[in-house]
Amino acid sequence: MNLPEPTPERARSELAGIADPLSEDDDLVVAYARAIWSCLVEPGDRVAGALIATCGPVRALEIAVASTGGADVAHAAGLEPRELDKARSRWHPRRGDVAERMAAGRRAGARLVTPEDHAWPERVADLGPFAPVCLWVLGDVDALGAACPAVAMVGSRAASAYGDLLAEDLAAGAATAGVAVISGAAYGIDGSAHRGALAVGGATTALLAGGVDRPYPAGHRELLERIAAGGTVAAEVPCGSSPTKWRFLARNRLIAAMSDATVVVEAGWRSGSLNTAHHAAALGRPLGAVPGPVTSASSAGCHRLLREVQAECITSVADVMELLGLDARALNARTVAEASQTGEQGAGDLTRILDALSDRSARSGHDIARRAGFGSDEATALLGLLELEGTVERRPGGWVRARHRAAATLW
């Protein structure tokens, strides 16, 4: 089956409801070509990336769908003729999927974001020819290209209570300080990281291995809806695409590339999150790992990163800020100043949290919330503020008041 020529009229028709209707015709043609490319290739296709980088998505698409020719462009892209021929054999069978994938995107209300858009996350350029050709997005599109720092938080799907607590608290603290939290929406650490950011009204992005219209895992449908409502859900495969083992591995490179640093909160010896960590290291991104009990198999992967890859040891939000190269004290001052603007009610809420803490015995976030009369999300957000301010400390068993805390007023 031959693909229709990407004329301005067809591009505008096919991208109705997907791209900005105010876009110029030339921009729409480029966007349409990229959308088609996303239907033809698997994530991280080096041959497609090299062709597009050499002659642009429209001309590269013409070469891709042709049966012969294009040797001169392939040579300029650093490709052997046999590489182009082999790639065509992968791409051609998917030409018949394009119309349905585009229709699925419209039905889902997804937005197509391309490297030509202001919302494109510039960090992914570090992937070179392995960068995504476009992204399909639900939620806050502009957040993708935001200039704020971003940290990836990943870890085991079968997380322990210790791992879940730390992931949620670290994410809440980072988000409170204006750092976007990026993860993969999986069970365990990923989900806890997203929840921590959402709890404080922070920015969070979920990167999926399948289409954004196919929530995965199914048990996180509600969480993904919350992320789309207050953050961003994105994928490089078009709507209607299934998550597969390969796509999960390819997605991990994107999580690492879209972040300024990666933190592995809890991971077993062979955890898939180690794949994300190695992508971060290969990209030259700072890498951190949260230590756990030496007897815990759930933390063996983190200990492996600390020993073999010289990952930074992460024990607090301040460590995350340092990993990102940010001034934790300046962020703390800004957070305190912003919190002070909420008035006496905000100070009173923080005092209630402090009253629920002990100086000696660590208490869980749930116990603190119960004692202070808050919901768990509210308590987590307030604890994140107090940790940034240095008033509370996190221990393996929960939270305690910092011993050096001044007995005077909070602000």
C-alpha positions in Angstrom: 0.0 0.0 0.0 1.3 3.4 -1.0 1.1 6.3 1.4 -0.7 9.4 0.2 1.5 12.4 -0.7 1.8 14.7 2.4 0.3 17.8 0.8 -0.7 20.8 2.9 -4.4 19.9 2.4 -4.0 16.3 3.5 -1.8 17.3 6.4 -4.3 19.8 7.7 -7.1 17.2 7.3 -5.2 14.3 9.0 -3.8 16.5 11.8 -7.2 18.1 12.6 -7.6 18.0 16.4 -4.0 16.7 16.8 -1.8 19.7 15.8 -2.2 23.5 16.2 -4.8 24.6 13.6 -3.0 27.9 13.3 0.2 26.3 12.0 1.5 27.3 8.6 1.1 24.8 5.8 4.8 23.9 5.6 4.9 23.3 9.3 1.9 21.0 9.1 3.4 19.0 6.3 6.6 18.4 8.4 4.5 17.5 11.4 2.4 15.1 9.3 5.5 13.5 7.9 6.9 13.0 11.4 3.5 11.5 12.5 3.8 9.0 9.7 7.3 8.2 10.6 6.2 7.4 14.2 3.8 4.8 12.7 6.4 3.2 10.6 9.4 2.8 13.0 10.1 1.3 16.3 11.5 3.8 19.0 15.1 4.6 18.5 15.4 3.5 14.9 18.9 4.7 14.0 18.5 4.6 10.2 15.3 6.7 10.3 17.0 9.2 12.7 20.0 9.5 10.4 17.9 10.0 7.3 15.7 12.6 8.9 18.7 14.5 10.3 20.3 14.6 6.8 17.4 15.7 4.6 14.4 16.4 6.8 11.4 14.3 7.6 9.5 14.9 4.3 12.3 14.0 1.9 13.3 11.2 4.2 9.8 9.8 4.1 9.8 9.9 0.3 13.0 7.8 0.3 11.6 5.4 3.0 8.4 4.5 1.1 10.1 4.2 -2.3 11.3 0.7 -3.4 14.7 1.9 -4.7 16.8 5.0 -4.8 18.0 7.3 -2.1 21.6 5.9 -2.1 23.1 9.3 -2.2 21.2 10.5 0.8 21.9 7.3 2.7 25.6 7.8 2.0 25.4 11.4 3.2 23.7 10.1 6.4 26.6 7.7 7.0 24.5 4.6 6.0 25.3 1.6 3.9 22.9 0.8 1.0 22.1 -2.5 2.7 21.1 -0.7 5.9 18.5 1.3 3.9 17.2 -1.7 2.1 16.9 -3.6 5.4 15.1 -0.7 7.0 12.6 -0.4 4.1 11.7 -4.1 4.7 10.8 -3.1 8.3 8.9 0.0 7.4 6.9 -1.0 4.3 4.6 -3.5 6.0 3.4 -0.8 8.4 2.2 1.7 5.7 -1.3 0.4 6.1 -1.4 1.2 9.8 -1.0 5.0 9.4 -4.6 6.0 8.9 -5.9 4.0 11.9 -3.1 5.3 14.1 -4.0 8.9 13.2 -7.6 8.3 13.8 -6.8 6.7 17.2 -4.9 9.9 18.1 -7.8 12.1 17.2 -10.2 9.9 19.3 -7.9 10.0 22.3 -7.5 13.8 22.1 -3.8 13.4 21.9 -1.5 16.3 20.7 1.4 15.7 18.3 4.6 17.5 19.4 7.6 17.6 17.1 11.2 19.0 17.3 9.9 22.0 15.4 7.5 22.9 18.2 8.3 25.3 21.1 7.1 22.6 23.5 9.7 20.0 22.3 12.0 18.8 25.1 15.4 19.9 23.9 17.3 17.5 26.2 16.4 14.5 23.9 18.7 15.9 21.2 21.5 14.2 23.1 20.2 10.9 21.8 21.4 11.8 18.3 19.9 9.5 15.6 18.2 7.5 18.4 16.0 10.5 19.4 12.2 10.2 19.0 10.8 11.6 15.7 7.9 13.1 17.6 5.8 12.6 20.8 2.1 12.0 21.3 0.9 13.8 24.4 -2.0 14.1 26.8 -2.1 16.9 29.3 0.1 19.9 29.6 2.0 20.0 26.3 4.0 23.1 27.3 5.4 21.4 30.3 7.5 19.1 28.0 9.7 22.0 26.9 9.7 23.9 30.2 13.0 25.3 31.3 12.7 24.0 34.8 15.2 21.3 36.0 13.9 17.7 35.8 14.8 14.5 37.6 14.0 10.9 36.7 12.9 8.7 39.6 12.7 5.0 38.8 12.9 1.7 40.6 11.4 -1.6 41.3 7.9 -2.5 40.4 7.7 -4.8 43.5 8.8 -2.0 45.8 8.9 -2.3 49.6 7.2 0.1 51.9 10.6 1.6 52.5 11.0 2.3 48.8 7.5 3.6 48.2 7.9 6.0 51.2 11.3 7.3 50.0 10.1 7.7 46.3 7.0 9.7 47.3 8.9 11.9 49.8 11.9 12.6 47.5 9.5 13.4 44.6 7.4 15.6 46.8 10.4 17.5 48.1 11.9 17.9 44.6 8.6 19.0 43.1 8.1 21.5 45.9 11.4 23.0 45.0 10.3 23.5 41.4 11.9 20.3 39.9 9.8 18.3 37.4 9.6 14.6 38.2 9.8 12.2 35.3 9.0 8.4 35.5 7.3 5.6 33.7 4.0 5.2 35.6 4.7 1.6 36.4 3.7 -0.1 39.7 6.0 0.5 42.6 8.6 3.3 42.6 7.4 4.9 39.4 3.9 5.3 40.7 5.0 6.6 44.1 7.2 9.2 42.5 4.3 10.5 40.4 2.0 10.6 43.4 4.6 12.5 45.5 4.9 15.2 42.8 1.1 15.4 42.4 0.6 15.6 46.1 2.3 19.0 46.2 0.9 20.3 42.9 4.3 19.8 41.2 5.1 19.0 37.6 5.4 15.4 36.6 5.6 13.5 33.3 4.8 9.9 32.7 6.5 8.4 29.6 4.7 5.3 28.3 5.9 2.3 26.3 2.6 2.0 24.5 0.2 4.6 23.1 -1.1 7.3 25.4 -4.6 6.0 24.7 -3.8 2.6 26.3 -3.1 3.2 30.0 -0.5 0.7 31.2 -0.5 -0.8 33.7 -4.3 -1.0 33.7 -4.3 -0.6 37.5 -2.8 2.9 37.1 -5.5 4.2 34.8 -6.7 6.6 37.5 -3.2 7.7 38.3 -2.5 8.4 34.6 -5.7 10.4 34.4 -4.5 12.5 37.4 -1.1 13.0 35.7 -2.8 14.0 32.4 -5.0 16.5 34.4 -2.1 18.1 36.3 1.0 17.1 34.3 1.9 15.3 31.1 1.5 11.8 29.7 3.7 11.2 26.6 4.8 8.4 24.3 6.9 8.2 21.1 4.7 5.5 19.6 1.4 6.5 18.2 -2.0 5.9 19.7 -3.2 2.3 19.4 0.3 0.9 19.9 0.8 -1.9 22.4 3.5 -1.8 25.1 6.1 -4.5 24.4 9.3 -5.6 26.1 11.4 -3.8 23.5 9.4 -0.6 23.8 9.8 -0.6 27.6 13.6 -0.8 27.1 13.5 1.9 24.4 11.3 4.1 26.6 13.9 3.9 29.4 16.4 5.8 27.2 13.8 8.6 26.8 13.2 8.8 30.6 17.0 9.3 31.1 17.3 11.8 28.2 14.4 14.0 29.2 15.9 14.5 32.7 18.9 16.4 34.0 19.7 13.5 36.5 18.4 10.1 37.3 17.7 8.7 40.8 17.1 5.0 41.3 15.2 4.7 44.6 15.0 0.9 45.0 16.0 -1.8 42.6 16.8 -5.5 42.6 19.9 -7.0 41.1 18.3 -7.3 37.7 15.7 -4.6 37.9 14.7 -2.9 34.6 15.4 0.4 36.2 19.1 -0.3 35.9 18.6 -0.1 32.2 17.5 3.5 32.7 20.4 4.2 34.9 22.9 2.9 32.3 21.3 5.1 29.7 21.7 8.1 32.0 25.4 7.2 32.5 25.9 6.8 28.8 24.4 10.3 28.2 26.7 11.8 30.8 23.7 12.6 33.1 24.3 12.6 36.9 23.2 9.3 38.4 22.1 8.7 42.0 21.0 5.7 44.0 19.2 5.4 47.3 20.9 2.8 49.6 18.8 0.3 51.5 19.5 -2.4 54.1 22.5 -4.5 53.1 20.4 -7.6 53.6 17.6 -6.4 51.3 17.4 -8.0 47.8 15.2 -5.1 46.8 18.1 -2.7 47.1 20.8 -4.9 45.6 20.6 -3.1 42.3 21.1 0.3 44.0 24.1 -1.0 45.9 25.5 -2.3 42.6 25.2 1.2 41.0 26.9 2.7 44.0 29.8 0.3 43.7 30.2 -0.3 40.0 29.0 2.9 38.4 30.0 5.3 41.2 26.4 6.6 41.5 26.0 9.3 44.1 24.4 8.2 47.4 21.0 9.8 47.8 19.5 10.0 51.2 17.5 13.3 51.2 16.0 15.9 48.9 19.1 18.0 49.5 21.1 15.2 47.9 18.8 15.3 44.9 19.3 19.0 44.6 23.0 18.6 44.7 22.9 15.9 42.1 21.1 18.3 39.8 23.7 21.0 40.5 21.3 23.2 42.2 21.8 25.3 45.3 19.6 23.6 47.9 19.9 26.5 50.2 18.7 29.0 47.6 15.8 26.7 46.7 15.1 26.3 50.4 15.0 30.1 50.9 12.7 30.5 47.9 10.4 27.7 49.2 10.2 29.2 52.6 9.5 32.7 51.2 6.7 31.3 49.1 5.3 29.3 51.9 5.4 32.4 54.2 3.0 34.1 51.8 0.3 31.7 52.7 0.0 33.4 56.1 -0.9 32.1 59.5 -2.9 29.2 58.2 0.1 27.8 56.5 2.3 28.2 59.6 -0.4 26.6 61.7 -0.5 23.6 59.4 3.2 23.1 59.7 3.1 23.4 63.4 0.5 20.7 63.5 2.8 18.4 61.5 5.6 19.2 63.9 3.4 18.4 66.9 2.7 15.0 65.4 6.5 14.2 65.2 8.8 12.7 67.8 12.3 13.8 68.6 13.5 10.2 68.9 11.2 7.7 67.3 10.6 7.8 63.6 6.9 7.9 62.6 5.5 6.9 59.2 3.8 9.5 57.0 0.5 7.8 57.6 0.9 7.9 61.3 1.9 11.6 61.2 -1.1 12.4 59.0 -3.5 10.7 61.4 -2.0 12.4 64.5 -2.1 15.9 62.8 -5.5 15.4 61.3 -4.5 15.7 57.6 -4.9 13.5 54.6 -1.8 11.5 53.5 -1.1 13.7 50.5 -1.4 17.0 52.6 0.9 15.6 55.2 3.5 14.5 52.6 3.5 17.9 51.0 4.0 19.6 54.4 6.7 17.2 55.4 8.5 18.0 52.1 8.5 21.7 53.0 9.8 21.1 56.5 12.6 18.8 55.2 13.7 21.5 52.8 13.6 24.0 55.7 15.7 21.6 57.7 13.2 21.2 60.5 12.5 17.5 60.0 14.7 14.5 59.1 13.8 11.4 57.2 14.9 8.0 58.7 14.4 4.5 57.4 11.3 4.1 59.6 9.8 7.4 58.8 10.2 11.0 60.0 11.6 12.7 63.2 12.0 16.3 64.3 15.5 17.6 63.5 17.5 17.9 66.8 19.1 21.2 65.8 15.7 22.7 65.2 15.3 26.1 66.7 12.5 26.4 69.3 11.4 29.8 67.9 9.0 30.4 65.1 9.1 28.5 61.8 9.4 31.5 59.5 
